[in-house]
C-alpha cells in the first residue's frame, strides 16, 4: 500500500531534461519506501508556481542563490535539494537527515 508523503514536494518543469532524468529515480524511491511524493509542475501551472514561491528562500539557498527545477522540499524540516540528485540524497531529504557524510552540500536548512 502506498501512502502519500505530504512533507515532500517535487517541483518540476514538464520538459525540463533534468526533471525527466529524475523521474525513474523518484519512482524507484516511491516504490521502495511505499510512499507517494507530491509532484507539482511549475513551468505551466500558476497555482503550483505560487506554492513554490512559499519555499523560495530554502530552494534558492540550495540552488546557489536562485530558484530552479527540479527542486525537492521537505516541508517538515525546511530542507531543500536543487537539481538532479542520486537516490541517496533524495532519501536523506525524505528522512530529514542533517549534514552527514557530505549530504549538507546539496541541502539547505533554515532553523
N, C-alpha and C positions, 0 to 999 in steps of 0.2 A: 504494500500500500504506500502510495506517495503522499507525503504531507507537504503543504505549502510552507515555505520558509519566508515569512513576511519581513524578516530582518535583512534579507539580502536582495539587492536590486541590481540588475544589469542594465545599464543604459547603452544603447547601441544605435548604429545607423544601418538602415536596410541594405545598402550596397557597399558599406564600409568593408574593405578587404580584411582588415584585422578582426573585425566583428565576425565576419563569416568564418575566418580561421578559428575563432574561439568556440563556435557552435558545437563541434564534436567534443571539445574538452568539457564544456558545460553540461552537455547531455550525459557524458560519462560520469561526471560528478553527481548529477542528479540521480542517475540510476544506481550508482554505488552507495550513495548516502540515503537513498529513498526520500529525497526532497524535491521540491519544485521551486526554482529560483524565479522571482518576479522579473520579467523582461519588459523593458519599456523602450520602444523605438522613438528616437528623439529628432531625427532629421526631417520627418514628415508629419509629426504629431505635436501640435502646440501645447496640448494639455500635458503630455509627457515632458516637454521642454520645461514647463513650469515646475514639475516635480523635480527635475534635475537641478533647477536653479536653487532649490531648497538646500541642496548638498554641494553647491558650487565651491564653497570655501575648502572643504576637505578634498573634493575632486581636483580642484586646481592646485592644491598643495601636493597631491600625489602625482599630478601631471607636470609639475615643474613651473607652475605659475599660470596655467590656463586650463580650461575645461576641454575635454576631448572624449572620444569614444574609441573603443569600449571603455567604460568605467564601471567599476563594481563597488557598491557601497554596503557596508554593514551598518544599518541604522541603529542597532542596539549599542554598538561600541564606538560609533563615529569614526570608523576606519574606511579608507578607500584604496582601491587599486586603479591604476590608469594603464591602458594599453593591453596588448596581448600578454598573457602570463601562462605559466605551466600550471598543471593540476595542483601541485603542492602549494603554490602561492594562493590560489583561489580557496583551497581547503583551509589554509591558515586564516584567511579573511573570514570565512564562514565560522570557524571556531573562535574567532575573536582573539587570536594569539597576538601578543605584543612582540616587540622586536627580539627575535631569537634566530640564531643561525642565519643572519643576514636578511631575514624577512622584512626588517624595518626599511630596507632600501626602497621597496616599491609601495610600502604602506604609509599612510599618514594617519595620525590620531590626534584629535583635539580633546584635551582634558577639560 
